Amino acid sequence: MKGKRLINDCSFACTDLEGMEVEAFYGFYEAGNPQCFDMIIFKLKEQHLWQRLFLDAGIGFWEALEKEAAFADYSDLTCVDFGTELKLKGQRVNNIECIGGENKFSSMLFEIGNHRLIYQYADKDDMDSDTVFYRANES
């Protein structure tokens, strides 16, 4: 398997991805519960590996993996094609960062083209709560 976990921490920036073009962008949620996103997986035109970002235990995780490994274990979850639905395909990554701290659960900010997207815990005080993904001007 080619790829690896790049970082897991309460706060980090994915600066290596800035300026790259989105080729595909997916979110996976538990069947029947579109308010519980487990994983964001996307492909950038300039990268061979697929990028995976997720929240767990109150912190953020970033992995870069071959396609087969990136999608492994998600066949039982519902997939949303945000690349098409939100028109992210062809857009450039301006910023992707995980924001959190010692006393604050992590959340992730995606600035892609003119889109500002948030991935966070539904209850910002409960890391066992569902994780949600939405446009920043929605909530």
N, C-alpha and C positions, 0 to 999 in steps of 0.2 A: 504494500500500500504506500503510495506516495502522498506525502502531506503530513501535517502535524498540528498540534495545538500551538498557536502562536503566543497567546497570553490568556491568563485568567486573573482578574483583579477587579477591584471596585471602581477603578478609573483608568482609562487608556484612550488613545486616539489611533485611528487606523490611517495615519498620514501616508503610508505607502500606496493607498488606493486612490488618493486625491487626483482628480483630473482624468481618471479612467472612465470608459464608456460601459454602461450597463448593457449586457447581452441578455441576461435572464435574471428574474428576481421572484423568489417564491417564499411563501409563509406556510407553515404547517400547524394545524390546530387539532385538538382532540375532536373526534367525530361528534357532531351534534352541539358543539360548544365553540362558536366562532369568537368567543371572548377569552379563549384560553390558548394563545399561541405558544408553541413549544420551541420553534426554531425558525430562523430566517436563513435562507440559503440563496446565494446569488453568484452569478458568473459575470466577470468583467472581460471585455473583448481582449484586453492586453495581458490577461493572466490565463495560464493553462489550468490552474487549480480553481476549484469552487470555494467560495468563502462561506463559512457558517458562523453565525452569531446567535448567542442565546444567553438567557439569564437563568441562574440556578444558585440556590443557597445565598441569595442576596447580592451576588456579584455577576459580572459579565464575562463571557468566554468568546474568544475569536480563534477559529480554526481555518486552515487552508488545506483542502483535501481533493483527491481525484474524485470524479463524478460518482462512481460507484460507492465509494466510502462516504461521500457527503450525504447521499440519499439513503444509505443503509439504515434500517430500523425505523423508517418513516412511512412504509407502505400502508400501515393501518391508520394513519392520520389523514385528515382532509388537507389537500393542497390548494392554495390560492395563488393564482398567477398574477402577482402584483405588477410584474413587468408589463403585462397587457392591461390589466384593470386600472392601474394608476398611471399608465403611459410612461413607465420608467425606462423602457427599452430605448437605447440610443441617447439617453441623458447622461451627463457627466456627474461623477461623484465630486461634490464640493467638500463634504465633511462627513465622517462617520466617527462617532465617539461614544464611549461608555462614560457615564457621569455618576459618581457615587462617592461615598466616603465612609469613614469609620462608623458614624452614627446615621448613615443614610443609605438605603438600599440602592443598588445601581439601576440605571435606566440607560437606554441607548437612543441617540439622536442620529437620524439619517438626513442629510441635506443633499438631495440629488436633483439636479436641474433646478427648477423652481419649487420643488416639493420639500417640505419639512415634515418628517415622519418620526413618531415616538414609539418606542417599544419599552414597556415598563410593567411593574407590578400593578394590578388593578387597585389593590389597597397598599399604598406606599408605606404602611407600617406593618405589613404582614408578608413575609417572604414565602409563605405557603399559599398566598392568594394566587388567582389566575394571573397570567401575563397577557397584556393587551398590546395591539399594534394599531396605530391610527394616525391620521393626518394631524399635524399640530393645531390646525384651526378647528378641529373636531375634538370632542371628548365625551 
